[in-house]
């Protein structure tokens, strides 16, 4: 997993949420944000395990 890419995906998803104008956009952006946060959590847990 690439932390920089996950952080960028999180930033983009947050921006998408702020600019969404419909339920579908919001739902998609929320899913993207959840995925990015999950990746960052895996990175964090992997670091702690080392």
N, C-alpha and C positions, 0 to 999 in steps of 0.2 A: 504494500500500500504506500502511496505517495502522499505525505502530509500536505505538501504545498498544493497539490491538485485537489485534495479533499477540502482544504480551507477555501480555495477559490470556488469550488462547487457550492460550498456553504454560503459564501458571500453572494454568489449569483442567485441562489435560491431565495435568500433573504430579500434581495433586490426585486426579484420576480414577485414575491409575496406583496411587497410594498406597492408595486405597480399593477397588480392584477385587477381586472375589472369584472370578473365573473367567477362563478363557483368552480367551473372546470379549471380555469387558470390557477385559482387558489389551491385547489386540491392537488394539482400537478406540482405546483411549487412547494406545497407542504410535504409531498412525498419525496421530492428532490432534497429538501432540507433534512428530512429524517434520515435519508440514505447517507448524506454527507456527515451528519452528526454521528451516525453509527460507525462510519469508517474512521472518524477521528477518535472515537471511543476505543475501537480495536487497536489503533496505533498507540494510544495512551496505555492501555492494558498490557500490550506487548512490551512496551518500554519498562513498565513496572516489574514485569516478570523476569527481565534480564538482570 
